[in-house]
Amino acid sequence: SYVLTQPPSVSVAPGKTATITCGGNNIERKTVHWYQLKPGQAPVLVIHSDTSRPSGIPERFSASHSGTTATLTISGVEPGDEAEYSCQVWDSTNDHPVFGTGTRVTLL
Amino acid sequence: EVQLVESGGGLVQPGRSLRLSCVTSGFTFSDYALSWFRQAPGMGLEWLGFIRSKTYSGATEYAASVEGRFTISRDDSKSIAYLQMNSLKTEDTAFYFCTRSYYFYSGGLTTSGAFDKWGQGTMVTVSS
């Protein structure tokens, strides 16, 4: 089955930039979405369709999708941004979603 | 305003059944696929399955971990989706979430948009 690989963790000082990568076979041919996950809370969509930010998501969340990697960037990281972030694509072969392995963002 | 509200969770003994509901409002329910996810304590998000819109036959797909035990259904007249869980196990203890996505054909393949709206979740505890 399709696998999306992310770094397990990223540590960043408050106010700095966190960069999270997501890699997968032929990911350049897929549409990537990004979610913020916190325990016991509903997931929050922070980026959809590779680079689009839903209404209500701060501008400090941005993303790019180039070549074999999709990237989520959080600029000016705030304490509330501490969470796990997961990329997601749709596996059209098996007709179900695939989530990345998840990246824990921790503030220094 | 788009809303999804799960209910039906609680404490249940192993081997018993439970049905969760996802009551929705604020959007055209029949146009969307509905998915169920869960998050066990200390674990990541797990996709359980989804039901397509009637446009795509209303067919379902399930994760291997729950296929045969869990069943997803929908009532478009009430804008509600259901998750029927049978033969529950202690490892089914988790927060359960429903979410919507727009399922469609693109380039001859089926695909889905993002899971853009989620319910707040309902806790299911399986314990004797």
Interface residues (C-beta under 8 A of the other chain):
Chain A: T31 H33 Y35 L37 P39 G40 Q41 A42 P43 V44 L45 H48 S49 P54 E84 S86 Q88 W90 S92 D95 H96 P97 F99 G102
Chain B: S35 F37 Q39 P41 G42 G44 L45 W47 F50 E61 A63 F95 F97 T99 L109 T110 T111 S112 G113 A114 F115 D116 W118 G119 Q120 G121
